[in-house]
Amino acid sequence: MLGFGESWAQGFKVATTENISKISVILEKQGAGSIDGTITAYIYSDSSGYPNAAVATFSNMAASGLTTTFTEYNFTGSFTPVVGTQYHLVLLRTGATIGNWNFELNSAGGYADGMISYTGNGGSTWSRIFGTTYDAYFKLYQDKINLQSYSEATIKNQGSYSLKGAALATGSLNATLTRTVSPTINLTGKTSIKFDIRSSRTGSNIKLGITKAETEDQVQVTYNDEQALGDSTNNELREAQSFQIGAGKVVSAVEVRVGTIYNTPAGNWTVTIQTDNAGVPSGTLAHANASVVVPPPSANSVKKISFANPFPLSASTTYWAVIDSDDQSLHNRWMLSIWYGSSVYAGGNWGRKMNGVWTAYPTDADMYFKIYTAAVITEKTHSVSSANTWETDTWDISGVANADKNAINMIIATITNADADNTFYIDNMYSSAASANDIVFTTGSSERMRIDSSGNVKISAGGSASKVICWKSDGVTLGYCSDLATSTGGCTCN
């Protein structure tokens, strides 16, 4: 039985590095009386077999939610563990003095990678409880990584390493791997990109794309009010803003502004892009990469929050940028800047979650926010002819205007077919310059026509695919035949 300030911990280790996203334990309230305070889950590092210091804070629950029957409770969060390292799952009740609680345990033990520890002073010191044979009933949930990348030192064509990707069946569909390029690459005057690719399966399963430099895509930076993130008079509040983007873009970052900070709110923020459900955030990520945990900004400051891997979103579709935090103690909160009184952003609106329930304000307010995107300027899908064999492909970029390829900042690999597992490698990517003997015609910075050293002519704009070229009636402008040429070579030239 545990009272105020008392807590338990269960040691554990993991065999894989996937993110821990949920912890489940079995708890009960002791006796028929009331119980108050907050129970928070943590992951602690280890010191000589006992909990040392918190390395991750998970969600919490009101202790009043416990019943007199042992019940399984879930605590959510995010922590990437190191394989074989000793950690401790800690549940700590704080903030009140009434009532006791129990956890369910196994007196026979049997879990080899840790045991129960106990504290009676809020975590300052720890000791064994019931000897060394007991283990708590607990579960750790690790995210399944549908698409993982590695540096491969053995299977390569050039240099020290190739990029290795491991895509799982079904779950990796539309997942992306992103290589951010810094400083940006200038491909002005380049006509092609060559790369080597090897795959465990044949067919068209992977698409490569390049993007130009990041821009501020959706912007609303006026504000005249503030709204709370955290606790406001025992109400837990979260904030969100809906938005839409155009076609052919990937989202790379979100920006928000904090004004006043009341007292000392604690913990990190979790920033997500979520799909829409009947005008409010759905709770479902818009993409597997659309979540990031960050330390909060200081008062009266702007914070740009970058995602680890940029991700595509559908055009003209409503999404929500959601700012979340741990539950806070009374009156501890950040105040986010908003414009209140009328809607000033045409693509969406502000939304607020109070005690777990979202409410949208479609005509009343918008958050201060920015959505950063990068435009995908060209893509290439390679069809693998032979499994587990290196193949070289040439990616034609001669039709991309120099203005669009003078600051390449990302290379993105997207899984386009995931009906089976696939292990692939990409190596030896480089760009070919135009031949010194090419004749290039441009207007501004955009290439319009190229004549190479073999006499081949390529026109980058203004033509029509699979049509015969002809001279228009002025004798100086090229067009295309809209009908069959006559025996003398004439046609209707458009």
Rosetta blueprint (number, residue, H / E / L):
1 M L
2 L E
3 G L
4 F L
5 G L
6 E L
7 S E
8 W E
9 A E
10 Q E
11 G E
12 F E
13 K L
14 V L
15 A L
16 T L
17 T L
18 E L
19 N L
20 I E
21 S E
22 K E
23 I E
24 S E
25 V E
26 I E
27 L E
28 E E
29 K E
30 Q E
31 G L
32 A L
33 G L
34 S L
35 I L
36 D L
37 G L
38 T E
39 I E
40 T E
41 A E
42 Y E
43 I E
44 Y E
45 S E
46 D E
47 S E
48 S L
49 G L
50 Y E
51 P E
52 N E
53 A E
54 A E
55 V E
56 A E
57 T E
58 F E
59 S E
60 N E
61 M E
62 A E
63 A H
64 S H
65 G H
66 L L
67 T L
68 T L
69 T L
70 F L
71 T E
72 E E
73 Y E
74 N E
75 F E
76 T E
77 G E
78 S E
79 F E
80 T L
81 P L
82 V L
83 V L
84 G L
85 T L
86 Q L
87 Y E
88 H E
89 L E
90 V E
91 L E
92 L E
93 R E
94 T E
95 G L
96 A L
97 T L
98 I L
99 G L
100 N E
101 W E
102 N E
103 F E
104 E L
105 L E
106 N E
107 S L
108 A L
109 G L
110 G L
111 Y L
112 A L
113 D L
114 G L
115 M L
116 I E
117 S E
118 Y E
119 T E
120 G L
121 N L
122 G L
123 G L
124 S L
125 T L
126 W L
127 S E
128 R E
129 I L
130 F L
131 G L
132 T L
133 T L
134 Y L
135 D E
136 A E
137 Y L
138 F E
139 K E
140 L E
141 Y E
142 Q E
143 D L
144 K L
145 I L
146 N L
147 L E
148 Q E
149 S E
150 Y E
151 S E
152 E E
153 A L
154 T L
155 I L
156 K L
157 N L
158 Q L
159 G L
160 S L
161 Y L
162 S E
163 L E
164 K E
165 G E
166 A E
167 A E
168 L L
169 A L
170 T L
171 G L
172 S L
173 L L
174 N L
175 A L
176 T E
177 L E
178 T E
179 R E
180 T E
181 V E
182 S E
183 P E
184 T E
185 I E
186 N L
187 L L
188 T L
189 G L
190 K E
191 T E
192 S E
193 I E
194 K E
195 F E
196 D E
197 I E
198 R E
199 S E
200 S L
201 R L
202 T L
203 G E
204 S E
205 N E
206 I E
207 K E
208 L E
209 G E
210 I E
211 T E
212 K E
213 A L
214 E L
215 T E
216 E E
217 D E
218 Q E
219 V E
220 Q E
221 V L
222 T L
223 Y L
224 N L
225 D E
226 E E
227 Q E
228 A E
229 L E
230 G E
231 D E
232 S E
233 T L
234 N L
235 N E
236 E E
237 L E
238 R E
239 E E
240 A E
241 Q E
242 S E
243 F E
244 Q L
245 I L
246 G L
247 A L
248 G L
249 K E
250 V E
251 V E
252 S E
253 A E
254 V E
255 E E
256 V E
257 R E
258 V E
259 G E
260 T E
261 I E
262 Y E
263 N L
264 T L
265 P L
266 A L
267 G L
268 N L
269 W E
270 T E
271 V E
272 T E
273 I E
274 Q E
275 T E
276 D E
277 N E
278 A L
279 G L
280 V E
281 P E
282 S E
283 G E
284 T E
285 L E
286 A L
287 H L
288 A L
289 N L
290 A L
291 S E
292 V E
293 V E
294 V E
295 P L
296 P L
297 P L
298 S L
299 A L
300 N L
301 S E
302 V E
303 K E
304 K E
305 I E
306 S E
307 F E
308 A E
309 N E
310 P E
311 F E
312 P E
313 L L
314 S L
315 A L
316 S L
317 T L
318 T L
319 Y E
320 W E
321 A E
322 V E
323 I E
324 D E
325 S E
326 D L
327 D L
328 Q L
329 S L
330 L L
331 H L
332 N L
333 R E
334 W E
335 M E
336 L E
337 S E
338 I E
339 W E
340 Y E
341 G L
342 S L
343 S L
344 V L
345 Y L
346 A L
347 G L
348 G L
349 N L
350 W E
351 G E
352 R E
353 K E
354 M E
355 N L
356 G L
357 V E
358 W E
359 T E
360 A E
361 Y E
362 P L
363 T L
364 D L
365 A E
366 D E
367 M E
368 Y L
369 F E
370 K E
371 I E
372 Y E
373 T E
374 A E
375 A E
376 V E
377 I E
378 T E
379 E E
380 K E
381 T E
382 H E
383 S E
384 V E
385 S L
386 S L
387 A L
388 N L
389 T L
390 W L
391 E E
392 T E
393 D E
394 T E
395 W E
396 D E
397 I L
398 S L
399 G L
400 V L
401 A L
402 N H
403 A H
404 D H
405 K L
406 N L
407 A L
408 I E
409 N E
410 M E
411 I E
412 I E
413 A E
414 T E
415 I E
416 T L
417 N L
418 A L
419 D L
420 A L
421 D L
422 N E
423 T E
424 F E
425 Y E
426 I E
427 D E
428 N E
429 M E
430 Y E
431 S E
432 S E
433 A E
434 A L
435 S L
436 A L
437 N L
438 D L
439 I E
440 V E
441 F E
442 T E
443 T E
444 G L
445 S L
446 S E
447 E E
448 R E
449 M E
450 R E
451 I E
452 D L
453 S L
454 S L
455 G L
456 N L
457 V E
458 K E
459 I E
460 S L
461 A L
462 G L
463 G L
464 S L
465 A L
466 S L
467 K L
468 V L
469 I E
470 C E
471 W E
472 K L
473 S L
474 D L
475 G L
476 V L
477 T L
478 L E
479 G E
480 Y E
481 C E
482 S L
483 D L
484 L L
485 A L
486 T L
487 S L
488 T L
489 G L
490 G L
491 C L
492 T L
493 C E
494 N L
